[in-house]
Amino acid sequence: MPVGASNPPGDQATSEGARGSSRAAPSGEGGAAEDVRAVARAREGDHEAFRELVERNQGRAYALALRVLRDEEMARDVVQDAFLKAYGSLDRFEGRSSFSTWLYRIVMNLCLDRKRRERGSRRVEWSEEVERGLSADPEHPSQPEPHLAVERGELRTQLLRAIAQLPEDARRTLELREIDGLSYQEIAQCLGVPKGTVMSRLHYARRRVRQALVASGAVDAEVERGQAEEAT
């Protein structure tokens, strides 16, 4: 069947791959080199070249989407959307990373968008870790105190403010880890950076946030010092 601009190549192959096809070629230098050639051909209008890109990458793209979303139907939809977006954006693909890395970044961003829409609102879960150090009565931890709710509300406000003041790279990495719950490897794929960079950004971001909380008075300096010593 002829393929036109309104029916991007790989559309059917994507659906088949999202149902668990194992036809994707193994990753590696050979696959990356083939992707480079296929991208060049696809840019020149070779529809079969883009179909090859789909078949080589759809398996891992679907596995990534399923791991993040934990829903087969949603993962299939995201992978389909990702290939459509990639097809429409080939002219903007600069080649600074491999096609697969670029594609996985598209998949990851679409997954995060879907998760945030499903959630309806974003929650800063990392605040619970900090709040555990604010028990006003450690001998009776099960008895809630009205003033603790106020303190925790103030802490969340200060926490959000501290996160917002982080450099963009550090803030984005922290949000992907602590709000979206991604693994280090998933964050690395999403941002297109090495796993070690993800870990160093998280260390920096957490340290900066804790320092900001101490400086604002939201966390007692002695409590923070004790937590830092336990972490080392």
Secondary structure per residue as TSV (DSSP state, phi and psi in degrees):
chain	resnum	aa	ss	phi	psi
A	1	M	-	360.0	130.0
A	2	P	-	-62.6	147.4
A	3	V	-	-114.6	127.6
A	4	G	-	-117.7	-176.3
A	5	A	T	-63.6	-28.6
A	6	S	T	-80.0	-10.9
A	7	N	S	-132.4	81.5
A	8	P	-	-55.9	141.8
A	9	P	T	-60.4	144.7
A	10	G	T	90.5	-3.1
A	11	D	H	-59.9	-49.1
A	12	Q	H	-70.9	-39.3
A	13	A	H	-63.0	-35.4
A	14	T	H	-63.3	-44.2
A	15	S	H	-61.7	-41.3
A	16	E	H	-65.8	-42.3
A	17	G	H	-67.0	-34.9
A	18	A	H	-68.9	-15.2
A	19	R	T	-90.9	7.3
A	20	G	T	112.6	16.1
A	21	S	-	-60.0	141.4
A	22	S	-	-111.7	25.7
A	23	R	-	-79.6	-11.5
A	24	A	-	-59.5	135.1
A	25	A	-	-71.0	150.4
A	26	P	-	-62.8	147.7
A	27	S	-	-76.6	164.8
A	28	G	S	145.4	-176.0
A	29	E	H	-62.8	-38.1
A	30	G	H	-63.2	-46.0
A	31	G	H	-63.8	-39.1
A	32	A	H	-64.9	-40.2
A	33	A	H	-65.5	-39.7
A	34	E	H	-64.5	-36.9
A	35	D	H	-63.6	-40.8
A	36	V	H	-59.8	-45.5
A	37	R	H	-66.8	-39.1
A	38	A	H	-66.9	-38.3
A	39	V	H	-62.0	-44.3
A	40	A	H	-60.9	-41.6
A	41	R	H	-69.2	-40.6
A	42	A	H	-63.6	-35.3
A	43	R	H	-64.1	-27.2
A	44	E	T	-88.1	5.8
A	45	G	T	98.9	9.5
A	46	D	-	-81.6	101.8
A	47	H	H	-66.2	-34.6
A	48	E	H	-64.5	-31.8
A	49	A	H	-63.5	-41.5
A	50	F	H	-69.7	-33.9
A	51	R	H	-61.1	-37.1
A	52	E	H	-64.1	-40.4
A	53	L	H	-60.9	-41.9
A	54	V	H	-61.3	-49.7
A	55	E	H	-66.4	-31.5
A	56	R	H	-77.2	-27.1
A	57	N	H	-114.7	-9.6
A	58	Q	H	-66.5	-35.3
A	59	G	H	-61.7	-49.6
A	60	R	H	-71.1	-33.7
A	61	A	H	-64.1	-42.0
A	62	Y	H	-67.6	-40.2
A	63	A	H	-60.9	-40.7
A	64	L	H	-64.3	-47.8
A	65	A	H	-62.2	-40.4
A	66	L	H	-67.9	-38.4
A	67	R	H	-63.9	-37.0
A	68	V	H	-80.0	-43.1
A	69	L	H	-91.5	-26.2
A	70	R	-	56.1	36.3
A	71	D	-	-149.2	118.6
A	72	E	H	-63.7	-44.2
A	73	E	H	-65.0	-44.6
A	74	M	H	-63.6	-38.8
A	75	A	H	-64.1	-41.4
A	76	R	H	-61.3	-44.2
A	77	D	H	-62.3	-42.8
A	78	V	H	-65.0	-43.5
A	79	V	H	-63.0	-42.1
A	80	Q	H	-59.1	-47.1
A	81	D	H	-63.7	-37.0
A	82	A	H	-64.9	-42.9
A	83	F	H	-68.7	-36.9
A	84	L	H	-62.0	-43.3
A	85	K	H	-66.2	-41.5
A	86	A	H	-62.4	-42.5
A	87	Y	H	-61.3	-41.5
A	88	G	H	-76.0	-11.0
A	89	S	T	-115.1	12.1
A	90	L	G	-56.3	-35.7
A	91	D	G	-66.3	-21.0
A	92	R	G	-96.8	-2.2
A	93	F	-	-73.6	115.1
A	94	E	-	-89.8	-13.1
A	95	G	-	79.6	11.2
A	96	R	S	-71.2	-22.8
A	97	S	S	-125.3	172.7
A	98	S	-	-70.4	161.2
A	99	F	H	-60.2	-39.7
A	100	S	H	-63.8	-42.2
A	101	T	H	-62.8	-43.4
A	102	W	H	-61.1	-44.4
A	103	L	H	-64.6	-44.4
A	104	Y	H	-64.3	-31.3
A	105	R	H	-66.2	-40.4
A	106	I	H	-63.2	-45.7
A	107	V	H	-58.9	-47.4
A	108	M	H	-62.2	-44.7
A	109	N	H	-63.5	-39.0
A	110	L	H	-66.9	-37.3
A	111	C	H	-62.6	-44.5
A	112	L	H	-64.9	-40.6
A	113	D	H	-60.3	-42.4
A	114	R	H	-65.8	-43.4
A	115	K	H	-62.1	-40.3
A	116	R	H	-70.6	-34.0
A	117	R	H	-67.2	-39.8
A	118	E	H	-66.3	-38.7
A	119	R	H	-70.3	-35.4
A	120	G	S	86.4	-32.6
A	121	S	S	-153.1	153.3
A	122	R	-	-95.3	136.7
A	123	R	-	-116.7	139.2
A	124	V	-	-92.6	96.4
A	125	E	T	-78.2	-22.4
A	126	W	H	-62.8	-24.2
A	127	S	H	-59.8	-28.7
A	128	E	H	-63.4	-35.6
A	129	E	H	-63.4	-42.4
A	130	V	H	-71.0	-39.6
A	131	E	H	-63.7	-26.5
A	132	R	G	-62.7	-19.5
A	133	G	G	-88.3	7.4
A	134	L	G	-112.7	20.6
A	135	S	-	-64.3	117.4
A	136	A	S	-75.0	-24.2
A	137	D	-	-135.8	83.7
A	138	P	T	-63.0	-19.7
A	139	E	T	-77.4	-20.9
A	140	H	-	-132.7	63.8
A	141	P	T	-67.7	-18.0
A	142	S	T	-86.3	-6.2
A	143	Q	S	-98.2	105.3
A	144	P	-	-67.4	140.6
A	145	E	-	-111.9	135.5
A	146	P	H	-55.0	-38.9
A	147	H	H	-70.1	-21.4
A	148	L	H	-67.2	-37.3
A	149	A	H	-61.5	-39.3
A	150	V	H	-66.7	-44.7
A	151	E	H	-61.4	-40.8
A	152	R	H	-70.1	-34.1
A	153	G	H	-63.9	-41.6
A	154	E	H	-66.0	-37.8
A	155	L	H	-62.3	-43.9
A	156	R	H	-61.6	-39.9
A	157	T	H	-61.5	-46.1
A	158	Q	H	-66.7	-35.5
A	159	L	H	-65.3	-47.1
A	160	L	H	-61.5	-39.1
A	161	R	H	-65.0	-41.9
A	162	A	H	-64.8	-40.8
A	163	I	H	-65.1	-40.8
A	164	A	H	-63.7	-26.0
A	165	Q	T	-87.2	-3.6
A	166	L	S	-70.0	153.1
A	167	P	-	-56.2	150.2
A	168	E	H	-55.5	-45.0
A	169	D	H	-61.1	-44.2
A	170	A	H	-68.8	-41.0
A	171	R	H	-64.0	-45.4
A	172	R	H	-61.7	-42.7
A	173	T	H	-64.4	-43.3
A	174	L	H	-63.3	-41.8
A	175	E	H	-64.6	-41.4
A	176	L	H	-63.1	-34.5
A	177	R	H	-80.8	-52.2
A	178	E	H	-89.4	-26.8
A	179	I	T	-97.2	-46.0
A	180	D	S	-90.5	-13.5
A	181	G	-	70.9	28.8
A	182	L	-	-81.0	153.3
A	183	S	-	-75.4	166.7
A	184	Y	H	-58.1	-42.4
A	185	Q	H	-65.9	-39.8
A	186	E	H	-65.3	-39.8
A	187	I	H	-63.8	-42.8
A	188	A	H	-59.7	-42.5
A	189	Q	H	-65.5	-41.1
A	190	C	H	-64.7	-43.1
A	191	L	H	-91.8	-11.9
A	192	G	T	70.2	37.3
A	193	V	S	-128.8	162.0
A	194	P	-	-65.8	155.9
A	195	K	H	-59.5	-37.3
A	196	G	H	-61.8	-36.0
A	197	T	H	-65.3	-39.4
A	198	V	H	-59.4	-46.7
A	199	M	H	-64.2	-41.1
A	200	S	H	-69.6	-36.3
A	201	R	H	-64.9	-39.9
A	202	L	H	-65.8	-42.4
A	203	H	H	-59.7	-46.1
A	204	Y	H	-63.0	-45.6
A	205	A	H	-63.8	-45.2
A	206	R	H	-63.7	-41.4
A	207	R	H	-63.8	-43.4
A	208	R	H	-63.3	-41.8
A	209	V	H	-64.7	-44.1
A	210	R	H	-63.1	-41.3
A	211	Q	H	-62.0	-40.2
A	212	A	H	-65.6	-38.3
A	213	L	H	-67.0	-39.4
A	214	V	H	-66.0	-44.3
A	215	A	H	-62.5	-33.0
A	216	S	H	-82.5	-10.1
A	217	G	T	86.3	3.2
A	218	A	S	-72.0	-27.2
A	219	V	S	-128.3	135.1
A	220	D	-	-68.0	136.7
A	221	A	H	-60.8	-36.3
A	222	E	H	-68.6	-40.4
A	223	V	H	-61.9	-45.6
A	224	E	H	-64.0	-39.0
A	225	R	H	-63.6	-40.9
A	226	G	H	-64.8	-40.8
A	227	Q	H	-65.8	-39.0
A	228	A	H	-65.1	-38.0
A	229	E	H	-68.9	-37.0
A	230	E	H	-66.6	-31.9
A	231	A	H	-75.1	-21.8
A	232	T	-	-88.9	360.0
